[in-house]
Amino acid sequence: MFDKKENVGLEYYHPKQNEPQSSVMDSLDYDFSVARYPDSSPLKTFIDSYIIAVKNNLDINIFNCRFEKPVLASGLVNFYIYLKGISPLDLGIFYIIDGNHDLKKIFYEVMQNNKLPAINTNTKVQFILKDFEDNSKNRAIARASGDIRKEIKVLYPEVAEFSFMSCLYVFIYEDIHAKITADSMYLREIKEYCYNAVKKHDIDNVWNRDNFYIRVDNYKIYKEIGGYNYFNSDCMDECMTV
């Protein structure tokens, strides 16, 4: 338990060795988002109280919260809020909560009765809002991608390349692209194969056939843009969705 008499600085929040760290990539953020503080930690007491207060006052469900000090020399502490059943965009927030917001207000109200080590009203706290379901979905996709990459070109020889971002991307050889994309039954077969591969890694049961999809594009476009650069272009959103 934290002793208020101890001289504890913000380094208290810096990740210790072997502790999970946050990531801007959802698939790499999963372990951080599900990690829980020990029952004896003042952080757990605070977070439990915060989650209840947000639910009671805003009717917003929170899966978990985490603190992190990203750089040892920084005076900044990040407070991650992982939403459950709602997207940050539903609250008009993309990533960082700018300006005044009830989620911030409740944080400081809860802190009045649940003191945090080295944090007071003058501490720079950055509030980051994330969707836990997105984390879990992207984790499943990232894990499944290794399995799919080993097999998909053998099972479906029309596939020239395979990749993933927030969903799975299948790139068809240029000379048969038009034929394959016109064959809806064949595309559904590829999609079903990908779905089954993802479900094997879907530990939170967040994927189902209604919300699962793949993207299909011409390998020529992917190759000409330059592989990974494809995912920094408009093409990644303009290609076919199956």
C-alpha positions as CSV (number, residue, x, y, z in Angstrom):
1,M,0.0,0.0,0.0
2,F,1.2,3.5,-0.8
3,D,2.4,5.4,2.2
4,K,1.5,9.1,2.0
5,K,4.6,9.9,4.0
6,E,6.9,8.4,1.4
7,N,8.5,10.8,-1.1
8,V,7.1,9.3,-4.3
9,G,7.6,11.0,-7.7
10,L,6.0,10.5,-11.0
11,E,8.5,7.8,-11.9
12,Y,6.0,5.6,-9.9
13,Y,4.0,5.4,-13.1
14,H,6.8,4.5,-15.4
15,P,6.5,0.9,-16.6
16,K,8.7,-1.5,-14.7
17,Q,10.7,-4.3,-16.3
18,N,8.4,-6.9,-17.9
19,E,5.3,-4.8,-17.4
20,P,3.1,-4.3,-20.4
21,Q,3.3,-0.9,-22.1
22,S,0.8,1.1,-24.2
23,S,0.9,1.3,-28.0
24,V,-0.8,3.4,-30.6
25,M,-1.3,0.1,-32.5
26,D,-4.4,-1.6,-31.0
27,S,-3.0,-5.1,-31.7
28,L,0.1,-4.3,-29.6
29,D,-1.9,-2.4,-26.9
30,Y,-4.0,-5.4,-25.8
31,D,-1.8,-6.7,-23.0
32,F,-1.6,-3.2,-21.5
33,S,-5.4,-2.7,-21.8
34,V,-6.2,-5.9,-19.9
35,A,-3.5,-5.6,-17.2
36,R,-4.9,-5.0,-13.7
37,Y,-3.3,-3.4,-10.7
38,P,-2.9,-5.5,-7.5
39,D,-5.7,-5.2,-4.9
40,S,-3.2,-3.5,-2.5
41,S,-2.4,-0.7,-5.0
42,P,-4.0,2.8,-4.6
43,L,-4.3,2.8,-8.4
44,K,-6.8,-0.1,-8.3
45,T,-8.8,1.6,-5.6
46,F,-8.9,4.8,-7.6
47,I,-9.8,3.1,-10.9
48,D,-12.5,1.0,-9.4
49,S,-14.1,4.2,-7.9
50,Y,-13.6,6.1,-11.2
51,I,-15.3,3.4,-13.3
52,I,-18.3,3.3,-10.9
53,A,-18.6,7.2,-10.8
54,V,-18.5,7.4,-14.7
55,K,-21.2,4.7,-14.9
56,N,-23.4,6.4,-12.3
57,N,-23.0,10.0,-13.7
58,L,-22.6,9.5,-17.4
59,D,-24.0,6.0,-18.0
60,I,-20.7,5.1,-19.8
61,N,-19.2,1.6,-19.3
62,I,-15.4,1.4,-18.9
63,F,-13.6,-1.9,-19.3
64,N,-10.4,-0.7,-17.6
65,C,-8.1,2.2,-17.0
66,R,-4.3,2.4,-16.9
67,F,-1.7,5.0,-15.8
68,E,1.6,5.4,-17.6
69,K,4.4,7.8,-17.5
70,P,5.8,7.6,-21.1
71,V,9.2,9.3,-20.6
72,L,11.2,9.3,-17.4
73,A,12.2,12.9,-17.8
74,S,8.7,14.1,-18.5
75,G,6.3,15.7,-16.1
76,L,3.4,14.1,-17.9
77,V,1.3,11.1,-16.9
78,N,-1.1,9.5,-19.4
79,F,-4.4,8.1,-18.1
80,Y,-5.9,5.6,-20.5
81,I,-9.6,5.0,-20.5
82,Y,-10.7,1.8,-22.3
83,L,-14.4,2.0,-23.1
84,K,-16.7,-0.9,-23.3
85,G,-19.6,-1.1,-25.8
86,I,-19.1,2.4,-27.1
87,S,-16.5,4.1,-29.3
88,P,-14.6,7.3,-28.5
89,L,-16.0,8.7,-31.7
90,D,-19.5,8.3,-30.3
91,L,-18.5,10.8,-27.6
92,G,-17.0,13.1,-30.2
93,I,-13.4,12.2,-29.2
94,F,-10.8,10.8,-31.5
95,Y,-7.9,9.9,-29.1
96,I,-6.9,12.6,-26.6
97,I,-9.5,14.4,-24.6
98,D,-9.0,18.1,-25.3
99,G,-10.4,20.9,-23.2
100,N,-13.0,20.4,-20.5
101,H,-14.9,17.1,-20.4
102,D,-17.0,15.3,-17.8
103,L,-14.6,12.4,-17.9
104,K,-11.9,14.7,-16.7
105,K,-14.1,16.4,-14.1
106,I,-15.1,13.0,-12.6
107,F,-11.4,12.1,-12.4
108,Y,-10.6,15.0,-10.1
109,E,-13.7,14.5,-8.1
110,V,-12.8,10.9,-7.4
111,M,-9.2,11.9,-6.6
112,Q,-10.5,14.0,-3.6
113,N,-11.4,10.9,-1.7
114,N,-8.9,8.5,-3.4
115,K,-5.5,10.1,-3.4
116,L,-3.0,9.1,-6.1
117,P,0.8,8.9,-5.5
118,A,2.6,12.1,-6.7
119,I,-0.5,13.4,-8.6
120,N,-2.4,16.5,-7.6
121,T,-4.6,19.0,-9.4
122,N,-1.4,20.7,-10.8
123,T,0.0,17.6,-12.3
124,K,-0.2,17.4,-16.1
125,V,-2.5,14.4,-16.8
126,Q,-3.2,13.6,-20.4
127,F,-6.5,11.7,-20.9
128,I,-6.5,9.2,-23.7
129,L,-9.7,7.5,-24.7
130,K,-9.7,4.1,-26.5
131,D,-12.1,1.4,-27.5
132,F,-11.3,-2.0,-25.8
133,E,-13.2,-3.9,-28.5
134,D,-11.0,-2.4,-31.2
135,N,-8.0,-3.6,-29.2
136,S,-9.3,-7.1,-29.0
137,K,-10.4,-7.2,-32.6
138,N,-7.0,-6.1,-33.9
139,R,-5.2,-8.5,-31.6
140,A,-7.2,-11.4,-33.1
141,I,-6.4,-10.2,-36.6
142,A,-2.7,-9.7,-35.9
143,R,-2.4,-13.2,-34.4
144,A,-4.4,-14.9,-37.2
145,S,-2.4,-13.1,-39.9
146,G,0.6,-15.4,-39.2
147,D,-1.6,-18.5,-39.8
148,I,-3.2,-17.0,-42.9
149,R,0.0,-15.9,-44.5
150,K,1.3,-19.5,-44.4
151,E,-1.7,-21.0,-46.2
152,I,-3.7,-18.5,-48.2
153,K,-1.6,-18.5,-51.4
154,V,-1.7,-22.3,-51.5
155,L,-5.4,-22.6,-50.8
156,Y,-6.2,-19.7,-53.1
157,P,-3.5,-19.4,-55.8
158,E,-5.1,-16.2,-57.2
159,V,-3.9,-14.4,-54.1
160,A,-0.6,-12.6,-54.8
161,E,-0.2,-11.0,-51.4
162,F,-1.8,-10.7,-48.1
163,S,-1.6,-8.1,-45.3
164,F,-3.5,-6.5,-42.5
165,M,-4.1,-3.2,-40.8
166,S,-7.4,-2.8,-39.0
167,C,-8.8,-5.6,-41.2
168,L,-7.4,-8.2,-43.5
169,Y,-6.3,-7.3,-47.0
170,V,-6.2,-9.7,-49.9
171,F,-4.4,-8.7,-53.1
172,I,-5.3,-10.6,-56.3
173,Y,-3.1,-10.9,-59.4
174,E,-3.7,-8.3,-62.0
175,D,-4.6,-10.6,-64.9
176,I,-7.4,-12.3,-63.0
177,H,-8.5,-9.5,-60.6
178,A,-11.6,-8.6,-62.6
179,K,-12.7,-12.2,-62.9
180,I,-12.2,-12.9,-59.2
181,T,-13.9,-9.8,-57.9
182,A,-16.9,-10.6,-60.1
183,D,-17.2,-14.0,-58.4
184,S,-19.0,-13.2,-55.2
185,M,-19.3,-16.8,-54.2
186,Y,-15.5,-17.3,-54.4
187,L,-14.9,-14.1,-52.5
188,R,-17.3,-15.2,-49.8
189,E,-15.3,-18.5,-49.5
190,I,-12.0,-16.6,-49.0
191,K,-13.8,-14.4,-46.4
192,E,-15.1,-17.4,-44.6
193,Y,-11.6,-18.9,-44.5
194,C,-10.2,-15.7,-43.0
195,Y,-13.1,-15.4,-40.5
196,N,-12.4,-18.9,-39.2
197,A,-8.7,-18.2,-38.8
198,V,-9.5,-15.0,-36.9
199,K,-12.0,-16.7,-34.6
200,K,-9.3,-19.1,-33.4
201,H,-7.6,-16.1,-31.7
202,D,-10.8,-14.2,-30.7
203,I,-10.5,-14.7,-27.0
204,D,-13.1,-12.0,-26.1
205,N,-15.6,-13.1,-28.7
206,V,-15.7,-9.7,-30.3
207,W,-15.9,-10.9,-33.9
208,N,-19.0,-12.4,-35.6
209,R,-20.0,-12.9,-39.2
210,D,-22.1,-9.7,-39.1
211,N,-19.2,-7.4,-38.2
212,F,-16.4,-9.3,-40.0
213,Y,-15.1,-8.2,-43.4
214,I,-12.1,-8.3,-45.6
215,R,-10.7,-5.9,-48.2
216,V,-9.8,-7.0,-51.7
217,D,-7.7,-5.1,-54.2
218,N,-5.5,-5.4,-57.3
219,Y,-2.0,-6.6,-56.5
220,K,-0.7,-4.2,-59.2
221,I,-1.9,-1.2,-57.2
222,Y,-0.3,-2.5,-54.0
223,K,3.0,-3.2,-55.7
224,E,3.2,0.1,-57.6
225,I,2.5,2.2,-54.5
226,G,5.2,0.3,-52.6
227,G,3.9,-2.3,-50.2
228,Y,3.4,-0.7,-46.8
229,N,3.0,2.7,-48.4
230,Y,-0.3,1.4,-49.6
231,F,-1.7,1.8,-46.1
232,N,-0.8,5.5,-46.1
233,S,-2.8,6.0,-49.3
234,D,-6.5,6.5,-50.1
235,C,-6.5,3.1,-51.8
236,M,-6.7,1.2,-48.6
237,D,-10.2,2.7,-48.0
238,E,-11.3,2.7,-51.7
239,C,-10.9,-0.9,-52.5
240,M,-13.6,-3.6,-52.4
241,T,-15.1,-4.7,-49.1
242,V,-16.4,-8.3,-48.8
